[in-house]
Amino acid sequence: MQERYGFHVTNLNIAQVKQKHGIIERENYNKPKSENSRQPGCPEEKVKAIEDALRHFQMI
């Protein structure tokens, strides 16, 4: 991602995009203690880059 798009993506960003497309992830072991906790959103430019990478690997 760094070489092609010029930015880093986090595992959280990738997991959010996979969840958006219905790709099943495994159960996370470090869940937040509070149900009201918030996660930062993924910027639209990163979403498009991750979707492009998932298409390249034929995951979506």
Buried (B, 14 or more C-beta within 10 A) or exposed (E): BEEEBEEEBEEEBBBBBBEEEEEEEEEEEEEEEEEEEEEEEBEEEBBEBBBEBBEEEEEB
